[in-house]
């Protein structure tokens, strides 16, 4: 299969454009077929100080490295949306669930920097009842890479013979010590959609979310992650890593409880919502003195497999 052309953006990908593309039929992925090596690049991207301030207000995060760890996942998310709705992307975005994130702050950056952001299809895996696709994203200022992330999406369906599950699919053990309780906010729905470019109705409208089997509309997972980090304590480490496993929704207005344990090297946490005994989110936050290793490079367009 030939190399697919890279999608180029000189400004923030327009939500109206990729939302319209989401309405068109996807080409489909036949059993045994390779995933096309798709990629997208946003040159001259900037993270506006006003957007960073709104992200702080919606999550409770203070200024510093932890905000810089989460912010690119939110503010660069329109590039992922554009790739997921590209004409050659074989699976429909409305069938996608975000199930895992691996975010790494490699070095501090500032709101005044001009960035080059790139997203590409990484590894893909066929599972018994669906398929997983990794999207790898990097953020560079000049010639220096300051951030990178891997976001895994799960698509329901039958795509061939199931392979072994990704080794990162299993989260760490759930900690037992409860450190905080609060009520998930009911406001800020449109504000966070605007920041992330994710205008899926399941994050905005209760009736729409119920059509898909949810209790009601629920918060964007990045917002929930930020609210957890804000309660785990401040870290000034210039290199940080956050891994998260998304297991269930946190609906607006839910009573939530955060459990966490901290060791010398990392903090493990789990968030419970609506008196559900199953964790809605599990995470591992690591702050290191040295730069973390770069993400394992999944082969774009590779065969389905680990």
JODAFEN-V625700 format. One record per backbone hydrogen bond with DSSP energy under -1.0 kcal/mol. NH is the residue of the N-H (numbers start at 0). CO is the residue of the C=O. Records with the same first field share a line. If there is no record, write none. Layout:
NH = CO / CO
//
This chain:
6 = 38
8 = 40
17 = 13
18 = 14
19 = 15
20 = 16
21 = 17
22 = 19
23 = 20
27 = 89
32 = 29
37 = 35
39 = 118
40 = 6
41 = 116
42 = 8
44 = 114
51 = 47
52 = 48
53 = 49
54 = 50
55 = 51
56 = 52
57 = 53
58 = 54
59 = 55
67 = 63
68 = 64
69 = 65
70 = 66
73 = 69
74 = 70
75 = 71
78 = 75
80 = 76
81 = 77
82 = 78
83 = 79
84 = 80
85 = 82
88 = 85
94 = 91
95 = 92
96 = 153
98 = 151
99 = 151
100 = 243
101 = 149
102 = 241
103 = 147
104 = 239
105 = 145
106 = 145
112 = 109
114 = 44
115 = 139
116 = 41
117 = 137
118 = 39
119 = 135
120 = 37
121 = 133
124 = 131
126 = 129
130 = 154
131 = 124
132 = 152
133 = 122
134 = 150
135 = 119
136 = 148
137 = 117
138 = 146
139 = 115
140 = 143
143 = 140
145 = 138
146 = 138
147 = 103
148 = 136
149 = 101
150 = 134
151 = 99
152 = 132
153 = 96
154 = 130
155 = 94
156 = 128
162 = 125
168 = 165
178 = 257
179 = 257
181 = 255
183 = 253
191 = 187
192 = 188
193 = 189
194 = 190
195 = 191
196 = 192
202 = 199
203 = 200
204 = 200
208 = 204
209 = 205
210 = 206
212 = 209
213 = 208
217 = 201
218 = 249
223 = 219
224 = 220
225 = 221
226 = 222
227 = 223
228 = 224
229 = 225
230 = 227
239 = 104
240 = 285
241 = 102
242 = 283
243 = 100
244 = 281
245 = 98
246 = 279
247 = 279
251 = 216
253 = 250
255 = 181
256 = 271
257 = 179
258 = 269
259 = 176
260 = 267
262 = 265
266 = 284
267 = 260
268 = 282
269 = 258
270 = 280
271 = 256
273 = 254
275 = 272
279 = 270
280 = 270
281 = 244
282 = 268
283 = 242
284 = 266
285 = 240
287 = 238
301 = 298
304 = 123
//
